[in-house]
Amino acid sequence: MIVTDSLPGRRSKRALVLAGSCAILIAIPAAWTPRTAARAETGPTAWSATDVGGAIGLQISSGTDGQLCAVDVDPDGMTDLVLSMHGSDPWPLLRQSPDGSFARSYEFGPVSDYHGCTSSDFASVNEDGTFGPPDGRVDFYFTTGACQGKCTKPYPNRLYVQTPIGTYVDAAAALQVDNPHGRGRDAVAVDANADGISDIYVTNEPSSLFVEPNHLYINQAPGFVERAEPQATGQYSSKCAAKVTYFFANTPDGFVDVRASLGVPSSETYRDVALADVNGDGHLDLLAVRQTKFLVRLWRGPTSQYGAISYQIPLQQGRSLAVGDLLGSGRAQDVYVVDGWKSGSLRQATDQILQWTGSATTTSFAKYVAPQALDTGRTTAPLNGEGDQVTIVPNWAGTGRGLAVISNGLYVKGTYQAVTMEPVLSPTP
């Protein structure tokens, strides 16, 4: 499940891309423009992937089954993390230090069946405890899985609004975004009505007891009201179960499926998607993970757009992907692909790191092998978790290179990895 604020060739800068089983969401800024920084002409040509999770405080074991949050909370110019812990532990806020290490500064409770996290400035906390309009501080919205849809007990989503002293207050019920019987998968902050204020789009999986569709909550600053979207919300719960990918453009008549006009075959279903200008031509390209392959569809003009696959590699059990600047080129065009555990294997497959080496017209990547996730002590498969989500922290520790943070738990526990690309220097003659 992906949400983006722009689709190529669309006048609207607000769009939804929904993929897989309504489990993954990614946001791209509405005012997106291509970066102009060029790849370095000189520098190392060989790289090695290293897991530094233990050294920087991220080697944490947990079941995850959901997306973490990466955002500069302070703000001090460094990206901080809220780690997905599913329902095993409170989700921690980890602040990044200048040396690249992460330290726990807050815990979001109570423990619940959380699945997804999104962040933005949604509201504020007044002196009397009531809630006001956005105040410039970072807030967090968590979706809750609701006991696999089998319980009558409420499992509300949480909207944690930051106070002036850096603590958080749950405002979900007061601001009417708690959705207590929705089987929440994920959410994204998106300015759906172009008023400069973050709204919330929430996805739900079909439930055994409650009929809960996806929801689009419009921020009234303060408070939210739901906006009905016949294609993208009201009827979408059943479509999630079918694992179909949809591309919705936000038009004056609401969200409309534009998949056919983008040239993406209806037969292709994606587990994760990213839109990024990997070849530097000023247009967003489509990168996707299916169960058995990773593929790239370069933007090829207003008529064909994503009509042809220009690159693909096989996967054992594709889970997710992230695009960023992993090798310090100055452009977000490197890809980390999570390849998970497949029944019959002892361990999950090895993840792949792809360095863009193509051009505006050709598609090629140099491939690097990521370190294997640590064994968790299990005596039965999977020994090192199933593989789940990846997020790239930009400019980690001021190195100019991104840090890939991978959650390896899904239904069983796995250990978080923090993978950085280090240059391999040739010895002096």
PEFEN-V262503 format. One record per helix or strand of 2 or more residues. SS is the DSSP state (H for helix, E for strand). FROM is the first residue (numbers start at 1). LEN is the number of residues. If there is no record, write none. Layout:
SS;FROM;LEN, SS;FROM;LEN
//
This chain:
E;2;3, E;15;4, E;47;5, H;53;4, E;61;2, E;69;3, E;80;3, E;91;6, E;102;7, E;114;7, E;124;2, E;131;2, E;139;6, H;147;3, E;158;5, E;168;3, E;184;7, E;199;6, E;215;5, E;224;3, H;230;5, H;236;6, E;246;6, E;254;4, H;259;4, E;272;5, E;285;5, E;293;5, E;311;4, E;318;7, E;334;6, E;352;5, E;365;5, E;390;4, H;396;3, E;403;4, E;414;2, E;417;7
//
